[in-house]
Amino acid sequence: MKLAVGIGLSSRAEADEIVALVTSCLAGLRGEVEVVASSRRKAGNVALSSAAERLGAPLVLLDDATLARQDVPHPSRVAEARTGLDGVAEAAALHFGPLLVGKTKSAHATCAIAEIAP
Amino acid sequence: MTAWLNIVGVGEGGVADLSPAARAIVGAAATILGPQRLLDGLGEGQERLAWQSPLTRMIEQVQALAGTPTVILATGDPSWFGIGVTLSRYLPAGAFAITPHPSAFSLAAARLHWALQNVATLSLHGRADAALQPHILPGNRILALTTDRGTVASVAAMLRARGYGESTLTMLENLGGPHERISSASARQIDVSQLGDFLTLAIDCVAGVEAPLLPPVPGLPDDAFVTDGQITKREVRAASLAKLAPYPGALLWDVGAGSGSIGIEWMRAAREARAIAFERDPARASIIAENARNLGTPGIEIVTGVAPESLSGQPTPDAVFLGGDVGNGAIFEAAWAALRPGGRLVANSVTIEGDRALFERQDVHGGELTRIEVSYLDSVGSRHVLRPRLPVTQWAVRKP
C-alpha cells in the first residue's frame, strides 16, 4: 500500500515531534510512505523538510487552491482563521487519495494519512 | 577557544580496548555522555549520562555541559555518519575534538579484503532505502549501515526488482566483538530470519542480462520515468543538464517540472545536490514523487501551483531550469532575480513565442543559443525513416 502523509504545523514544531507523530499514526498500517505533503505556505520550513528526509519521502508543498478543493472531515478553526483553509493535514493527504487515518494532533503539529489512489 | 568536549570513538570492546592516549582523554573528563551500553563499561568517579531521545534533547544535554571537561563515547568513527557530524551543526569547531576508532566500513572492508577507496559507503540507518538506487550498477560494491535486518530484506527486494537478484549480500554482524558473525547469500535466495539486528551490509552488485543500466550520468532512458507524456526527452535532457552543470551540494529550481526528470537527474549527478520541482498541475506531484523514489532521490521537494507565485519563499538556487511556459516574462524575471550571482539558467523552447522571448533575453543578457534537432527511428509502411522531433531552442546563460 502506498501512503501519503499530510502534515500541518505551527512555527514551533520541530522535526522530532513531527516524525514521532507520523510514526504513531503509521502504527498498524502496512505500507510505504511515498509522499509527505503540506501547504506551500510552509516553504523553507526546516523542521518540515528534515522530517520528510527522515521519513524517506519527497516533500510536496501544495498550493491553496489545491488544498481548498478537498472536503475535509475535521476542519480546523485555527487554520481556517489564519489561512482561509480547512485543516492542512487532512486536505494535503486527501489530495493523494482516500483517508486512512484522520487528523491526529501533537503539541505543534497535525497529521493525517491517505492511501495513494493508483 | 580550547576544546571542552572530546568525542571518542570506541569499538565493540568498549573503553577497555582504547589506546592509552584515548583512555587518558576519557579519564580526564568530569562527565561522560553516551549510549548506556558503552557507559556500563566505565569505572566509578565520573558522572555518566546516558543519551536521551530525541535528538533535540541530546543537543540540550551537550549544551548544558558547555565549558566543562566532557567526553562523548560513540561507536566507530564519529565523523562518518556519526555524532561528530551532527554536533558540528550545533557547536563551533573549536569547542570539540574527535578521536576516531575504525568505522564499521573499515572493519567490513578489512574482513572482505575490499578496496575501501573503490566502495560506495552509505547509511541506510533510519533513512530511506531509496538512497541505494543510484549505486545499483554492474560490479559496484557498496557498504551500508543498516537499521536492522529489515533493511537487508528491503535491499534484497530492491535488487531483485532492478534485475540484480544474483548480487551477493554479505551480512557482517557485531563487527569487532566476540559475537562477530559473517554470512552471505544472493539477493534472490536470502532469508533474513536467522540474522541479528546489529549488522553492516556489503553488496556486490551483479546485473542480470535484462537489468536496465541507470548510471548517474544524465540522459537516462525516457522509460526509466513514469510520465503522463510531459517529459524532457533523453537527448535534450542530457544536453540541458550538461549546461546546468550539477556539483556537490548545489540547489536547482526545475520550473515547469513535468515528470521531474531534470531535477531527479541533477540530484543523481552530484553528491548532496538538491532540487525543487515547481509544477503547476497538482496531479503531477505524485508522478514526480514516484520517479524520485524509484530513481533514488527521495530528497526532492515538489511545489504545486502557478509560477511565479509558487517560487516565493524558497531558498536561493545555484541553477534554474525553465522547461515550461518559457515565453512567460514574469516567470523568467522572478527566477532570474532569485538566482545567485554566478548561477546558471537554462531555458528550452519549442514554440515561436518561446523562441522570440529567448532571442530577446539573449540580446539583453548574453549567453549561448543552441538549436537541438533530434530524429528517431520510425517506419513508413515497410520502410524505415529517421523522423524529426520538434526542434528545441536552448538558451544557457550565467548570471553576472
Interface residues (C-beta under 8 A of the other chain):
Chain A: A4 E14 A15 D16 V19 A20 E34 V35 A37 R40 A43 G44 S49 A52 E53 R54 L55 G56 A57 P58 L59 V60 L61 L62 D63 D64 A65 T66 H95 F96 I116
Chain B: P54 L55 T56 G126 R127 A128 D129 A130 A131 P282 A285 S286 I288 A289 E290 A292 R293 P298 G299 I300 E301 I302 V303 T304 G305 V306 E309 S310 S312 G313 Q314 P315
